[in-house]
Amino acid sequence: MLGFQCIEGIRTSDAFDLEPLTPGQEKLKWIHIDFGDGKRSSVWNLKYEGSQEVSLVIDARMGEQIEPICMNTEEFTKEAKHLSGMNEHTAVLGRKVYPAELYKIANCNNVTDSEDDYCAQTLSKKQLVLISVGNELTVRCENYMLASFLCKEIESFFAREFSREPLAPNDEISQISHCRKTTEASLPQ
């Protein structure tokens, strides 16, 4: 028997067992992990019948812990005023960022009628996340730790990406509907 058991203090699906596999056989098993909108690891113990235990560490980037929502420029501006001070983190990027580039690191949606503003909400607590890009990056969120980590993650990603050629603004990826993973989602109350 092959089994996984969660040993970390975050919400996950229950432990489960798999029947023995023959050489070359594959089996797909879904697990669900709620990272609680934080920078945590989920550690699972892999137990083989009659052998040692192996630990498997699963991490989620901060950009994967948000989901896109739809918002217009007026709503964005209003919400951005509320999320200032400790809830606002900035970094210098050095050049313009196009939607297709940002979507590689953050699961967000382009704000209607804006080229530089993006919106999302956290997966677990549904807290608003606002991202502005230009030559400077600004990340705003009620969860100031998430905003800080996400800002650093995006800044680090683009520091590596900027050594490559930028994508053109009309790149086919940027023409895809920007409401990825979710359809119409309302703003958190």
N, C-alpha and C positions, 0 to 999 in steps of 0.2 A: 504494500500500500504506500502511496505517496501522499503526503499531506502538507498543507500550509497552515500556519497559525500566526495570527497577528500578535506581536508582543509590544507594540508601541501604543501609547495612550491616546490615539486619535480614532475617530469613527471609521470603521471599515466593514466590509461584508464579513460574514462568519468564516471560521476556519472550514476547510473542506478537504476531502480525500479524493484521490484519483485511483482508478484501477491500474494495475501494472500495464506498462506499454511494451509492445514488442519492438525490436529494432526497426527504425524507419517509420514507426507509427507516430502520428501527431494527435494531440487532443487540445481543444481550445476550452479554456475556463475563464469566465469573466469574474473579476474582483472589483469591488467598488471601494474607493478611498476618499474620505472627506478630510482634506488637509486643514480644514478650519480657517481658510484664508491666511495661513501662516507659512513660514519657511521651516517646515518640519520634514522629517523622513518617516516613512512607514517601513518598519522592519518586520519581515516575515521569516519564520523558520521553515526550511525545507527539510522534511524528514523522510529518508528512504528507509524502507523496512529492512532492519538488520544492519544498518550502517550509520555513519555519523550524520549529525545535523549540520546543515549549511544555512547561513543567513543570507537573505536577499533584501537589499535596501532599495526602496522605490522613492524617488524624489519627483516633485513637480515644480517646474519653473513657475515663477510668480505670474508670468504672462499666460500660463495655462490655467491659472486659478481665477481667471476672469472670463466673463462671457459678454458678447456684444449686445448692446441695446440700441434703440433708435432715439435720436434726439435732434432738435433743430438748433440753430445758432443762438437764438434768443434764450432757450432753456439752458444751453451750455454756459452762456455768459452769466446768467442768474445763479446757477449752481456753483460756478467757479468762484464767485464772490464769497459764497459760504465756506468754501474749502480753501482757506488761505492760512497763513501762519504755519503752525506745525504740520498741517495737513498737506502742505505744498512743498515739493522737492524739485530742484532744478539741476541741470547739467548742461554743459556746452557740447554741442554735437559737431560743429564745424562746417556742416553743409546741410542743404535741404534733404529731408527724408520723404520718400514717396510711399503711398499706401502699401504697395506690394512688399516693400522692405519692412515696414512696421509690422505687417501681418505675420511675418516670419517669427517674431518674438512675442507679440502681444495679441491675444484674441479679443479684438476690439472692433468698433464700427466707426466709419468716417461720419462726422456730424454733417447733417444736411446743409448744403450751401457753404461749406468750409473745406479748404484744402489742408489745413494744418491742425484741426481739432478732431479728437477721437473720443468715444465714450464706451463704457462697459460697466458691468457691475460684478462684484465678487460672487463666486459660485455658492459659498456657504451662507453668508449673512446678507447677501444682496445689497451691499454697500456700493454707492456710486464711485466710479473711477473715471477721472477726466485726464486725458493726455493731450498736450499741445506740443507740436514739433515745428521746427523751423531751423535756424542755426542753434537754437537753444531748446532743450527738452524740459517740459514741466509736467509733473505727475501730481495729481491731487486726489486724495481719498480720505474719507473719515478715519479709516484704519491707517494711521500715520506710519506704522511699521511696514505695512504692505506697500504704501506709496514710496517709502525710502528704498526698500528692496527692489521694487519694480523699476524705479528710476535708475538705480545702479545696474540692474540687469540689462535694461535697454541701452544705457550708455556703454557698457562693456561690449554688448553685441555689436553696436555700430562702430566702436573703435576697431573691432576686427573687420567688419564689413566694409568700412571706408577705405581699406587698403585694396579693395576690388573695384571694378567699374560699377557706377550706380545704374540702377534700372531706369529706363525712360518712363516719364509720367504716363504714357499711353501703353505701357507694357500690358500684355493680355491678362496678367494676373490682376492688375488694378481695375480691369473692366468687369471682373466677376462681381456679383452682388456682394456687398460688404456685410450683410447680415449673415455671417457664418455661424454655424452651430445652433443659432436660435433664430426664430422668426421675430415677429413683432413682440417686444417685451416692454413692459411699462416701467417707468422710473420708480425707484423705491420710494416709499412714503416716509 
